Amino acid sequence: MKNAKNKPNLFRVLRDSVLILLNLAVVILLLLSAKMSVLSPERAILSSYPNYAFVPLAFLNVFLLLYWAFRRSIWFLLSLLPLLVCLPEQKAWFPIKLIKEQAKGGQTIKVLTYNTMQFAGYQANFKQNPNPVLNYLRQSGADILCLQEAGYSFDKKLLEKNTIIAALKDYPYHSLEIIQSSKYRTGNLWVFSKHPILKSGRLPFKSQSNASHYCDVKIGQDTLRFINNHLESNKLTKEDKSLYKTIVENPDRDNISQVAEKLGRKLGQAARLRAPQAETVAGLIRETPYKVVVCGDFNDIPASYTYRRIKKGLRDAWSQNGRGLGITFHEKFYLFRIDYILHSPELRSYGTKVDHVHYSDHYPVWTYLELP
């Protein structure tokens, strides 16, 4: 009887062997998804893709860790060690802030970044029917507004430039960078400020519909450089987004393969274009004599090469004091954090929030910054 009791159970051996192999595969993929983005997509195109899988892989790895821990098996270390290695990526993707920070008595400004989707499609602003984006911005209480896709129309029936400036009259200083212009409308980067703008300029990278520009803003006795960005878009069409929605709702092997190939090609091309743009922004950050605040729509996810390159030496306001995924882009199952407020470590951010207002395909992000 004793020998029979100690005899290995074939089913358990097979089950554990399969789970260990699965765990090993998850660990390898998790590490790749976390760390491949250190490579520029210009030199290693595969580095554009694995980081999209980080969150589901991390949750699967935690599940396996809990499984092995519940069984009191040494194999729990196989899942624990990579989670420790990936803590910086976990904080970027999914911060867990238990203590709510407050002001500590220094001078504080509120900074807001928002891809406005051309002020809700160039919607006119009338007293009886106000433009919802302008109405939101007026009521935001922010000191600095960093806006992307903030175009105006030359049609009097739609949203004109002077109408925008008049609606935001509480911001006496503004800097406009026109990216695209046609006979009918423009596409802009725009910074509005309650504090004097001393200097502004456009960053020298080539793109037909994207750009970055900076503003040096005098706040009290200090000067901060704000860098407002709208980096290369993934250029996903309505058809692409509909295909993605279809396979999420009704998975099919052939459809998944076809859509993955098409989307992967577009994502890879856009990542290659964003890489030198990120290098240009990072170069300006290095050369800036002031403390910096980097805002805007990066069109890329946390732990991507774009994010890593620009964030180097800075702090991410959401990672510092946000909670959860902090989704900022929301359209047809495309749910990602691609809008950021990064800042010099000498500044302290608190109260960071994503406002879930549905006037654009992006949500606005804001934070309080306390100057030293």
C-alpha positions in Angstrom: 0.0 0.0 0.0 2.8 2.4 0.8 4.5 1.9 -2.5 1.2 2.4 -4.4 0.7 5.7 -2.5 4.1 7.0 -3.4 3.9 5.9 -7.0 3.9 8.9 -9.3 0.5 9.8 -10.9 1.0 9.9 -14.6 -1.8 12.4 -15.1 -0.3 14.8 -12.6 3.2 14.5 -14.1 1.8 15.2 -17.6 -0.3 18.1 -16.3 2.6 19.7 -14.5 5.0 19.2 -17.4 2.5 21.0 -19.7 2.0 23.8 -17.2 5.7 24.3 -16.7 6.3 24.5 -20.5 3.4 26.9 -20.8 4.8 29.0 -17.9 8.2 29.1 -19.5 6.7 30.3 -22.8 4.7 33.0 -21.0 7.8 34.1 -19.2 9.8 34.4 -22.4 7.1 36.3 -24.2 6.6 38.6 -21.2 10.3 39.5 -21.1 10.3 40.1 -24.9 7.1 42.3 -24.7 8.7 44.3 -21.8 12.3 44.7 -23.0 12.3 44.5 -26.9 11.3 48.1 -27.1 14.8 49.2 -26.1 15.6 48.5 -29.7 14.7 51.1 -32.3 12.1 49.9 -34.8 14.3 51.4 -37.5 16.9 48.7 -36.8 14.7 45.9 -35.5 11.2 46.1 -36.8 10.1 43.2 -34.6 10.5 45.5 -31.6 7.3 47.3 -32.6 5.0 44.4 -31.9 5.6 42.4 -28.6 4.9 45.3 -26.2 1.2 45.3 -27.2 0.9 41.9 -25.5 2.5 43.0 -22.2 -0.7 43.4 -20.1 -2.4 40.1 -21.0 0.9 38.2 -20.6 1.5 39.9 -17.2 -2.0 38.9 -15.9 -1.5 35.3 -17.2 1.9 35.2 -15.5 0.3 36.4 -12.2 -2.3 33.7 -12.5 0.4 31.0 -12.9 2.3 32.4 -10.0 -0.8 32.2 -7.8 -1.4 28.6 -9.0 2.1 27.4 -8.1 2.0 29.3 -4.8 -1.3 27.7 -3.9 0.3 24.3 -4.5 3.3 25.3 -2.5 5.6 24.5 -5.4 9.0 25.9 -6.0 7.9 26.6 -9.6 6.2 29.9 -8.4 9.7 31.4 -8.7 9.5 30.9 -12.5 6.7 33.5 -12.6 7.9 35.7 -9.7 11.4 36.6 -11.0 10.2 38.0 -14.4 7.6 40.0 -12.7 10.3 41.7 -10.6 12.4 42.3 -13.7 9.4 43.9 -15.4 8.4 46.2 -12.5 9.3 49.4 -14.5 7.1 48.3 -17.4 4.3 47.3 -14.9 4.4 50.8 -13.4 4.2 52.4 -16.8 1.3 50.2 -18.0 -0.6 49.7 -14.8 0.4 51.9 -11.8 -1.1 51.1 -8.4 -1.1 54.2 -6.2 -2.7 53.6 -2.8 -1.9 56.9 -1.2 -3.4 60.1 -2.7 -0.8 62.8 -2.9 -1.6 66.5 -2.1 0.1 69.8 -2.6 3.1 70.5 -0.3 3.0 74.3 -0.4 5.0 75.2 -3.5 3.7 77.1 -6.5 1.3 74.8 -8.4 0.0 74.8 -12.0 -2.5 72.6 -13.6 -1.5 71.2 -17.0 -3.9 69.6 -19.5 -3.2 67.7 -22.7 -5.9 66.9 -25.2 -6.2 65.6 -28.7 -9.4 67.5 -29.6 -10.1 65.7 -32.9 -10.3 69.2 -34.5 -12.5 70.6 -31.7 -15.1 67.9 -32.2 -15.0 68.1 -36.0 -14.8 72.0 -36.3 -18.2 72.3 -34.6 -19.3 75.9 -34.4 -19.5 77.7 -31.1 -22.8 79.4 -30.4 -24.2 80.6 -27.0 -27.2 78.4 -27.3 -25.1 75.5 -28.7 -21.5 75.8 -27.5 -18.7 73.8 -28.9 -18.3 70.9 -26.4 -14.5 70.9 -26.5 -14.2 74.7 -25.9 -16.8 74.5 -23.2 -14.8 71.7 -21.5 -11.5 73.6 -21.8 -13.0 76.8 -20.4 -14.3 75.0 -17.3 -11.1 72.9 -16.8 -9.3 75.4 -14.6 -6.0 74.5 -16.3 -3.1 77.0 -16.4 -1.6 75.4 -19.5 -3.5 73.7 -22.4 -1.5 71.6 -24.8 -3.8 70.7 -27.7 -3.3 68.4 -30.6 -5.5 68.1 -33.7 -6.7 71.6 -32.8 -7.6 72.9 -36.2 -9.9 75.7 -37.2 -12.1 76.3 -40.3 -12.3 79.1 -42.8 -16.0 78.5 -43.2 -18.0 81.0 -41.0 -20.6 78.3 -40.4 -18.0 76.2 -38.6 -15.3 76.9 -36.0 -13.1 79.8 -36.9 -9.7 80.8 -35.4 -10.9 84.0 -33.8 -13.8 82.2 -32.2 -11.4 79.8 -30.5 -9.2 82.6 -29.2 -12.3 84.5 -27.9 -13.7 81.5 -26.2 -10.4 80.9 -24.4 -9.9 84.5 -23.4 -8.8 83.5 -20.0 -5.6 82.4 -21.7 -4.0 85.6 -22.9 -0.9 83.8 -24.3 -1.0 81.2 -27.0 1.4 79.6 -29.5 0.0 78.1 -32.7 1.8 75.6 -35.0 -0.1 74.9 -38.3 0.8 71.4 -39.5 -1.7 71.1 -42.4 -3.7 73.8 -44.2 -6.1 73.7 -47.1 -8.6 76.0 -48.6 -11.2 75.1 -46.0 -9.4 74.2 -42.8 -6.2 73.6 -40.8 -4.7 71.0 -38.5 -2.8 72.5 -35.6 -0.8 72.1 -32.5 -1.8 74.8 -30.0 -0.7 75.8 -26.6 -2.7 78.2 -24.5 -1.3 79.7 -21.3 -2.2 81.9 -18.4 1.5 82.7 -18.0 3.7 84.6 -20.5 5.2 82.6 -23.4 8.7 83.8 -23.9 9.7 81.8 -27.0 8.3 79.0 -29.2 9.5 76.9 -32.1 8.9 73.8 -34.2 11.0 70.7 -34.0 12.8 69.8 -37.2 11.4 66.5 -38.3 9.6 65.7 -41.5 5.9 64.6 -41.5 2.9 65.4 -43.5 0.4 65.5 -40.7 2.3 65.4 -37.4 4.7 67.7 -35.6 6.2 68.7 -32.2 6.7 72.2 -31.0 8.0 73.8 -27.8 7.0 76.9 -25.7 9.1 78.5 -23.0 6.7 79.7 -20.3 7.6 82.1 -17.5 6.0 81.0 -14.3 6.9 83.2 -11.3 10.7 83.3 -11.2 11.0 80.1 -13.1 10.9 79.2 -16.8 9.5 75.8 -18.0 9.8 74.4 -21.5 6.6 72.7 -22.7 7.0 70.4 -25.6 3.7 69.6 -27.3 3.6 66.5 -29.5 1.5 64.8 -32.1 3.8 62.0 -33.3 3.3 59.8 -36.3 -0.2 58.3 -36.5 -0.8 54.6 -37.1 -3.1 55.7 -40.0 -5.7 53.0 -39.2 -8.8 53.5 -41.4 -12.4 53.0 -40.4 -12.2 49.7 -42.3 -9.2 48.6 -40.3 -10.9 49.4 -37.0 -14.1 47.7 -38.1 -12.1 44.6 -39.0 -10.5 44.6 -35.5 -13.9 45.0 -33.9 -15.3 42.1 -35.9 -12.5 39.6 -34.8 -12.9 40.7 -31.2 -16.6 40.0 -31.3 -16.4 36.8 -33.5 -12.9 35.3 -33.5 -12.0 33.2 -36.6 -8.6 31.8 -37.4 -8.5 33.0 -41.0 -9.8 36.5 -40.2 -7.4 36.9 -37.2 -4.4 36.0 -39.4 -5.5 38.3 -42.2 -6.3 41.3 -39.9 -3.1 40.7 -37.8 -1.0 40.8 -40.9 -2.6 44.0 -42.2 -2.6 45.8 -38.9 0.9 44.6 -38.1 2.2 46.1 -41.3 0.7 49.5 -40.6 1.8 49.5 -37.0 5.4 48.6 -38.0 5.6 51.3 -40.6 4.3 54.0 -38.2 6.7 52.8 -35.5 9.6 53.2 -37.9 8.5 56.8 -38.6 8.1 57.6 -34.9 11.5 56.4 -33.9 13.5 59.4 -35.4 10.8 61.8 -34.2 11.2 60.5 -30.7 15.0 60.9 -31.1 14.5 64.6 -32.1 12.2 65.2 -29.1 14.8 63.5 -26.8 17.5 65.6 -28.3 15.7 68.8 -27.5 15.0 67.6 -23.9 18.8 67.0 -23.4 19.7 70.4 -24.7 17.0 72.3 -22.8 18.4 74.6 -20.1 15.1 74.6 -18.3 12.9 72.1 -16.5 10.7 70.4 -19.1 7.1 69.2 -19.4 6.5 66.9 -22.4 2.8 66.6 -23.4 0.7 65.2 -26.1 -0.4 62.3 -28.3 2.6 60.0 -28.9 0.5 57.5 -30.8 2.4 54.8 -29.0 1.9 52.7 -25.9 3.8 52.5 -22.6 7.1 50.7 -22.8 7.3 51.3 -26.6 10.5 52.7 -28.1 8.9 56.1 -28.5 7.8 56.2 -24.9 11.2 54.9 -23.5 13.2 57.3 -25.6 11.3 60.4 -24.8 10.7 59.5 -21.1 14.4 58.9 -20.4 15.4 61.1 -17.4 11.8 62.3 -16.9 8.8 61.1 -14.8 5.4 60.1 -16.1 2.7 61.9 -14.2 0.2 58.9 -14.6 2.8 56.4 -13.5 3.7 58.6 -10.5 0.2 59.0 -9.1 -2.4 57.4 -11.4 -4.3 54.1 -11.0 -4.9 51.4 -13.6 -4.4 51.4 -17.3 -5.3 55.1 -17.8 -6.9 54.6 -21.2 -6.7 57.8 -23.3 -7.6 56.5 -26.8 -11.0 54.8 -27.1 -12.5 53.8 -30.4 -14.0 50.4 -31.5 -12.1 48.2 -29.0 -8.9 50.1 -29.6 -8.2 51.0 -25.9 -4.7 52.3 -25.1 -2.9 54.9 -23.2 -1.1 56.9 -25.9 -1.4 60.5 -24.4 1.1 61.5 -21.8 2.4 64.2 -19.4 6.0 63.7 -18.7 8.1 66.1 -16.5 11.5 66.8 -15.1 12.2 65.1 -11.8 12.5 68.5 -10.1 8.8 69.0 -10.6 6.3 67.0 -8.5 3.1 65.8 -10.1 -0.1 64.9 -8.2 -3.8 64.5 -8.8 -3.3 63.1 -12.3 -6.5 62.2 -14.0 -8.0 61.1 -17.3 -11.4 62.8 -17.9 -13.8 60.5 -19.6 -15.5 63.1 -21.8 -16.6 61.8 -25.2 -16.0 64.8 -27.5 -13.1 63.2 -29.3 -11.6 59.7 -29.9 -9.1 60.7 -27.1 -9.7 61.5 -23.5 -8.0 64.6 -22.0 -5.3 64.0 -19.3 -4.4 66.6 -16.7 -2.2 66.9 -13.6 -1.0 69.3 -11.0 2.7 70.2 -11.1 4.3 71.7 -8.1 7.4 73.7 -8.8 10.4 73.4 -6.4 
